[in-house]
Amino acid sequence: MRVSALAKPSTKDEERSTISVIIPTLNEAAHIEAALASVLSQSDAVEVIVVDGGSEDDTVERASRHVRVMEAPRGRARQMNAGAKAASGEVLVFLHADTQLPENGLEVIKMALYDPYVVGGCFRTTFDDGGFWMRVWTWRLWMRSPHLAFGDRAPFVRRSAFEAIGGFPDQPLFEDLELVSGIRREGRFLFLNEAVRTSARRFHRHGAFRQQLYNTALWFGWLLGLSSHRLKRFYSDDPSKRGAALAVGADQERVAVRS
């Protein structure tokens, strides 16, 4: 179903669907203002909350020029739960700091939720790099699977459903996929045709093919039931250190196997 074909909600419906956009950050000074601009350019009425996990750069300073900034214990799930608790909107959107909403993203979300059976959804992904492996990663074939509805696709959810499932699970990795699983138990989850634009910095840093193998290995580990805490050894919260996390995690795993 194309969301853009839905009837436009009435003013009364829009008032009931006030949106809060929650952005978790950690050392995201290079990207945060572009993410904020993609939201604030669409509506003056939207509530935006940046939840910082202890940035050592000027992320907080840059974000606070535009929106409310709060602090929370480090960890994307904890930060997003804290932001959701502080938010006033009836609809919650979780946006990564290196990701930008499409120009009509907020309106599309409102129109999607005009259907009372829809409780949440997410966008497609595009990257700020048009290379071959980037295009493979964003094929529409993958974009319809709930097992691939990662957090960089800007998931949104009605507050009632978010609270019913207890928010994000307190785990260090794949909290986004667990959230989507919970949302789908509460009602219909939409895969929107519109796309967010996210940074390809990890792929630039480590090579597109290698990074995709790395991501896929972590994902398969999660599908096979490996603990997210164990998988977290290979993934850093700090985007500038995610390459080092792979080497450190491998060393820790070898030590664990020997012992």
C-alpha positions as a LaTeX table, in Angstrom:
\begin{tabular}{lrrr}
\hline
Residue & $x$ (\AA) & $y$ (\AA) & $z$ (\AA) \\
\hline
Met1 & 0.00 & 0.00 & 0.00 \\
Arg2 & 1.35 & 3.42 & $-0.89$ \\
Val3 & 0.95 & 5.72 & 2.07 \\
Ser4 & 0.84 & 8.74 & $-0.22$ \\
Ala5 & $-2.47$ & 7.45 & $-1.58$ \\
Leu6 & $-4.20$ & 7.64 & 1.78 \\
Ala7 & $-6.69$ & 10.39 & 2.51 \\
Lys8 & $-5.24$ & 13.41 & 4.29 \\
Pro9 & $-6.22$ & 13.38 & 7.99 \\
Ser10 & $-8.41$ & 16.12 & 9.37 \\
Thr11 & $-7.10$ & 18.83 & 11.70 \\
Lys12 & $-8.62$ & 16.97 & 14.63 \\
Asp13 & $-6.80$ & 13.79 & 13.64 \\
Glu14 & $-3.52$ & 15.72 & 13.28 \\
Glu15 & $-3.89$ & 17.15 & 16.76 \\
Arg16 & $-4.23$ & 13.62 & 18.13 \\
Ser17 & $-1.10$ & 12.58 & 16.23 \\
Thr18 & 1.39 & 15.11 & 17.61 \\
Ile19 & 4.90 & 13.90 & 16.86 \\
Ser20 & 8.00 & 13.80 & 19.03 \\
Val21 & 11.30 & 13.05 & 17.30 \\
Ile22 & 13.94 & 11.53 & 19.56 \\
Ile23 & 17.59 & 11.53 & 18.50 \\
Pro24 & 20.21 & 9.63 & 20.54 \\
Thr25 & 23.74 & 11.01 & 20.20 \\
Leu26 & 27.31 & 10.19 & 21.08 \\
Asn27 & 30.05 & 12.27 & 19.46 \\
Glu28 & 27.88 & 13.22 & 16.48 \\
Ala29 & 28.96 & 16.87 & 16.02 \\
Ala30 & 29.62 & 16.32 & 12.32 \\
His31 & 26.07 & 15.11 & 11.57 \\
Ile32 & 23.62 & 16.31 & 14.20 \\
Glu33 & 22.71 & 19.66 & 12.64 \\
Ala34 & 21.87 & 18.10 & 9.28 \\
Ala35 & 19.61 & 15.57 & 11.02 \\
Leu36 & 17.90 & 18.36 & 12.97 \\
Ala37 & 17.45 & 20.49 & 9.86 \\
Ser38 & 15.70 & 17.59 & 8.09 \\
Val39 & 13.10 & 17.60 & 10.86 \\
Leu40 & 12.75 & 21.28 & 11.75 \\
Ser41 & 12.38 & 22.35 & 8.13 \\
Gln42 & 9.11 & 20.41 & 7.94 \\
Ser43 & 7.16 & 21.74 & 10.90 \\
Asp44 & 7.53 & 24.27 & 13.70 \\
Ala45 & 5.10 & 22.26 & 15.82 \\
Val46 & 7.10 & 19.05 & 16.05 \\
Glu47 & 8.86 & 18.30 & 19.33 \\
Val48 & 12.52 & 17.28 & 18.96 \\
Ile49 & 14.60 & 15.91 & 21.82 \\
Val50 & 18.29 & 15.08 & 21.53 \\
Val51 & 19.41 & 12.58 & 24.16 \\
Asp52 & 23.16 & 12.61 & 24.63 \\
Gly53 & 25.12 & 9.71 & 26.09 \\
Gly54 & 28.24 & 11.62 & 27.13 \\
Ser55 & 29.69 & 13.17 & 23.97 \\
Glu56 & 33.25 & 14.44 & 24.17 \\
Asp57 & 32.95 & 16.68 & 21.10 \\
Asp58 & 30.60 & 19.65 & 20.65 \\
Thr59 & 27.50 & 17.62 & 19.80 \\
Val60 & 25.57 & 19.02 & 22.78 \\
Glu61 & 26.56 & 22.60 & 22.03 \\
Arg62 & 25.50 & 22.33 & 18.40 \\
Ala63 & 22.22 & 20.57 & 19.12 \\
Ser64 & 21.24 & 22.92 & 21.94 \\
Arg65 & 21.25 & 25.84 & 19.52 \\
His66 & 18.15 & 24.37 & 17.92 \\
Val67 & 16.31 & 21.95 & 20.23 \\
Arg68 & 16.05 & 20.59 & 23.73 \\
Val69 & 18.99 & 18.44 & 24.81 \\
Met70 & 18.98 & 16.04 & 27.74 \\
Glu71 & 21.51 & 13.56 & 29.07 \\
Ala72 & 21.01 & 9.86 & 29.78 \\
Pro73 & 23.21 & 6.87 & 30.57 \\
Arg74 & 25.15 & 5.76 & 27.50 \\
Gly75 & 23.48 & 3.13 & 25.34 \\
Arg76 & 21.15 & 3.79 & 22.44 \\
Ala77 & 18.21 & 1.89 & 23.97 \\
Arg78 & 18.55 & 3.68 & 27.31 \\
Gln79 & 18.89 & 7.06 & 25.64 \\
Met80 & 15.83 & 6.54 & 23.43 \\
Asn81 & 13.73 & 5.27 & 26.34 \\
Ala82 & 14.71 & 8.36 & 28.34 \\
Gly83 & 13.75 & 10.59 & 25.44 \\
Ala84 & 10.42 & 8.82 & 24.99 \\
Lys85 & 9.63 & 9.25 & 28.67 \\
Ala86 & 10.34 & 12.98 & 28.46 \\
Ala87 & 8.46 & 13.47 & 25.17 \\
Ser88 & 4.90 & 14.78 & 24.99 \\
Gly89 & 3.88 & 13.51 & 21.55 \\
Glu90 & 1.38 & 10.76 & 20.87 \\
Val91 & 3.65 & 9.51 & 18.08 \\
Leu92 & 7.33 & 8.77 & 18.69 \\
Val93 & 9.93 & 8.83 & 15.91 \\
Phe94 & 13.44 & 7.54 & 16.61 \\
Leu95 & 16.00 & 9.13 & 14.32 \\
His96 & 19.72 & 8.35 & 14.25 \\
Ala97 & 21.96 & 11.40 & 14.39 \\
Asp98 & 23.60 & 10.58 & 11.06 \\
Thr99 & 20.27 & 10.12 & 9.27 \\
Gln100 & 17.95 & 12.63 & 7.62 \\
Leu101 & 14.20 & 12.38 & 7.16 \\
Pro102 & 12.73 & 12.80 & 3.67 \\
Glu103 & 11.28 & 16.23 & 2.95 \\
Asn104 & 7.71 & 15.09 & 3.60 \\
Gly105 & 8.58 & 12.53 & 6.28 \\
Leu106 & 6.45 & 13.90 & 9.11 \\
Glu107 & 3.41 & 14.28 & 6.88 \\
Val108 & 3.83 & 10.73 & 5.59 \\
Ile109 & 3.93 & 9.42 & 9.15 \\
Lys110 & 0.72 & 11.28 & 10.02 \\
Met111 & $-1.01$ & 9.92 & 6.95 \\
Ala112 & 0.14 & 6.38 & 7.70 \\
Leu113 & $-1.31$ & 6.57 & 11.21 \\
Tyr114 & $-4.63$ & 7.82 & 9.92 \\
Asp115 & $-5.40$ & 4.10 & 9.67 \\
Pro116 & $-6.25$ & 3.12 & 13.28 \\
Tyr117 & $-4.92$ & $-0.41$ & 12.72 \\
Val118 & $-1.45$ & 0.90 & 11.94 \\
Val119 & 0.60 & 1.26 & 15.12 \\
Gly120 & 4.03 & 1.92 & 13.64 \\
Gly121 & 6.37 & 1.65 & 10.70 \\
Cys122 & 9.66 & 2.71 & 9.19 \\
Phe123 & 11.13 & 4.24 & 6.04 \\
Arg124 & 13.33 & 2.76 & 3.34 \\
Thr125 & 17.06 & 3.46 & 3.52 \\
Thr126 & 19.29 & 5.29 & 1.08 \\
Phe127 & 22.92 & 6.25 & 1.64 \\
Asp128 & 24.83 & 9.43 & 0.89 \\
Asp129 & 26.97 & 7.28 & $-1.40$ \\
Gly130 & 25.76 & 5.79 & $-4.67$ \\
Gly131 & 28.30 & 2.97 & $-4.96$ \\
Phe132 & 27.31 & $-0.52$ & $-6.08$ \\
Trp133 & 27.42 & $-2.16$ & $-2.64$ \\
Met134 & 25.43 & 0.73 & $-1.18$ \\
Arg135 & 22.73 & 0.14 & $-3.77$ \\
Val136 & 22.72 & $-3.60$ & $-3.03$ \\
Trp137 & 22.19 & $-2.88$ & 0.65 \\
Thr138 & 19.16 & $-0.71$ & $-0.14$ \\
Trp139 & 17.36 & $-2.95$ & $-2.64$ \\
Arg140 & 13.61 & $-2.90$ & $-2.07$ \\
Leu141 & 13.76 & $-6.67$ & $-1.70$ \\
Trp142 & 15.33 & $-6.22$ & 1.74 \\
Met143 & 13.18 & $-3.25$ & 2.70 \\
Arg144 & 10.01 & $-5.27$ & 3.40 \\
Ser145 & 11.46 & $-7.59$ & 6.04 \\
Pro146 & 10.88 & $-6.85$ & 9.74 \\
His147 & 14.18 & $-8.61$ & 10.43 \\
Leu148 & 15.89 & $-5.81$ & 8.50 \\
Ala149 & 13.98 & $-2.88$ & 9.98 \\
Phe150 & 17.04 & $-1.39$ & 11.64 \\
Gly151 & 17.11 & 1.82 & 13.63 \\
Asp152 & 18.67 & 3.83 & 10.81 \\
Arg153 & 15.31 & 3.51 & 9.01 \\
Ala154 & 13.70 & 5.96 & 11.47 \\
Pro155 & 11.08 & 3.71 & 13.10 \\
Phe156 & 7.94 & 5.41 & 14.39 \\
Val157 & 5.29 & 4.13 & 16.77 \\
Arg158 & 2.18 & 5.25 & 18.59 \\
Arg159 & 3.01 & 6.05 & 22.20 \\
Ser160 & 0.29 & 3.68 & 23.40 \\
Ala161 & 1.92 & 0.75 & 21.59 \\
Phe162 & 5.42 & 1.78 & 22.70 \\
Glu163 & 4.34 & 1.82 & 26.33 \\
Ala164 & 2.40 & $-1.44$ & 25.96 \\
Ile165 & 5.54 & $-3.31$ & 24.94 \\
Gly166 & 7.70 & $-1.60$ & 27.56 \\
Gly167 & 9.74 & 0.51 & 25.13 \\
Phe168 & 13.15 & $-0.59$ & 23.91 \\
Pro169 & 14.59 & $-3.61$ & 25.70 \\
Asp170 & 17.57 & $-2.74$ & 27.88 \\
Gln171 & 20.15 & $-4.42$ & 25.69 \\
Pro172 & 23.24 & $-3.03$ & 23.95 \\
Leu173 & 22.57 & $-4.21$ & 20.39 \\
Phe174 & 19.63 & $-5.02$ & 18.10 \\
Glu175 & 17.24 & $-3.19$ & 20.38 \\
Asp176 & 15.75 & $-1.75$ & 17.18 \\
Leu177 & 14.74 & $-5.16$ & 15.78 \\
Glu178 & 13.32 & $-6.20$ & 19.14 \\
Leu179 & 11.23 & $-3.02$ & 19.17 \\
Val180 & 9.84 & $-3.75$ & 15.72 \\
Ser181 & 8.96 & $-7.28$ & 16.81 \\
Gly182 & 7.04 & $-5.87$ & 19.76 \\
Ile183 & 5.25 & $-3.26$ & 17.66 \\
Arg184 & 4.06 & $-5.92$ & 15.22 \\
Arg185 & 2.43 & $-7.79$ & 18.11 \\
Glu186 & 0.38 & $-4.66$ & 18.87 \\
Gly187 & $-0.92$ & $-4.00$ & 15.37 \\
Arg188 & 0.02 & $-3.30$ & 11.79 \\
Phe189 & 3.58 & $-2.20$ & 10.93 \\
Leu190 & 4.02 & $-0.27$ & 7.67 \\
Phe191 & 7.08 & $-0.24$ & 5.42 \\
Leu192 & 6.93 & 3.18 & 3.81 \\
Asn193 & 7.98 & 3.85 & 0.23 \\
Glu194 & 9.68 & 7.11 & 1.16 \\
Ala195 & 13.36 & 6.87 & 2.13 \\
Val196 & 15.60 & 8.38 & 4.76 \\
Arg197 & 19.17 & 9.29 & 3.85 \\
Thr198 & 21.87 & 7.95 & 6.13 \\
Ser199 & 25.63 & 8.29 & 6.30 \\
Ala200 & 27.84 & 5.69 & 4.66 \\
Arg201 & 30.79 & 6.63 & 6.89 \\
Arg202 & 31.24 & 3.09 & 8.27 \\
Phe203 & 31.46 & 1.73 & 4.74 \\
His204 & 33.96 & 4.41 & 3.75 \\
Arg205 & 36.11 & 3.71 & 6.78 \\
His206 & 36.28 & $-0.08$ & 6.46 \\
Gly207 & 35.32 & $-0.74$ & 2.85 \\
Ala208 & 31.78 & $-1.38$ & 1.67 \\
Phe209 & 32.06 & $-5.14$ & 1.14 \\
Arg210 & 33.94 & $-5.78$ & 4.38 \\
Gln211 & 31.51 & $-3.65$ & 6.38 \\
Gln212 & 28.53 & $-5.50$ & 4.94 \\
Leu213 & 30.08 & $-8.85$ & 5.84 \\
Tyr214 & 30.66 & $-7.56$ & 9.34 \\
Asn215 & 27.08 & $-6.29$ & 9.68 \\
Thr216 & 25.70 & $-9.55$ & 8.31 \\
Ala217 & 27.77 & $-11.64$ & 10.73 \\
Leu218 & 26.42 & $-9.68$ & 13.69 \\
Trp219 & 22.88 & $-9.97$ & 12.35 \\
Phe220 & 23.13 & $-13.73$ & 11.85 \\
Gly221 & 24.49 & $-14.04$ & 15.37 \\
Trp222 & 21.39 & $-12.26$ & 16.65 \\
Leu223 & 19.08 & $-14.46$ & 14.53 \\
Leu224 & 20.80 & $-17.55$ & 15.95 \\
Gly225 & 20.10 & $-16.37$ & 19.47 \\
Leu226 & 23.54 & $-15.18$ & 20.55 \\
Ser227 & 23.44 & $-12.75$ & 23.44 \\
Ser228 & 23.41 & $-9.10$ & 22.41 \\
His229 & 25.91 & $-8.48$ & 25.21 \\
Arg230 & 28.29 & $-10.96$ & 23.60 \\
Leu231 & 27.80 & $-9.45$ & 20.16 \\
Lys232 & 28.34 & $-5.98$ & 21.61 \\
Arg233 & 32.04 & $-6.77$ & 21.97 \\
Phe234 & 32.27 & $-6.20$ & 18.23 \\
Tyr235 & 30.30 & $-2.95$ & 18.11 \\
Ser236 & 31.08 & 0.40 & 19.73 \\
Asp237 & 28.48 & 3.02 & 20.67 \\
Asp238 & 30.95 & 5.66 & 19.52 \\
Pro239 & 30.81 & 5.86 & 15.69 \\
Ser240 & 34.46 & 6.91 & 15.54 \\
Lys241 & 35.57 & 3.69 & 17.26 \\
Arg242 & 33.51 & 1.01 & 15.53 \\
Gly243 & 36.40 & $-0.26$ & 13.48 \\
Ala244 & 38.52 & $-0.76$ & 16.58 \\
Ala245 & 35.63 & $-2.57$ & 18.27 \\
Leu246 & 35.83 & $-5.37$ & 15.70 \\
Ala247 & 39.48 & $-6.08$ & 16.50 \\
Val248 & 38.99 & $-5.76$ & 20.26 \\
Gly249 & 35.91 & $-7.99$ & 20.16 \\
Ala250 & 37.76 & $-10.66$ & 18.21 \\
Asp251 & 40.60 & $-10.61$ & 20.75 \\
Gln252 & 38.13 & $-10.91$ & 23.64 \\
Glu253 & 36.35 & $-13.80$ & 21.95 \\
Arg254 & 39.61 & $-15.68$ & 21.44 \\
Val255 & 40.47 & $-15.22$ & 25.10 \\
Ala256 & 37.02 & $-16.47$ & 26.11 \\
Val257 & 37.39 & $-19.56$ & 23.92 \\
Arg258 & 40.82 & $-20.40$ & 25.36 \\
Ser259 & 39.53 & $-20.06$ & 28.91 \\
\hline
\end{tabular}
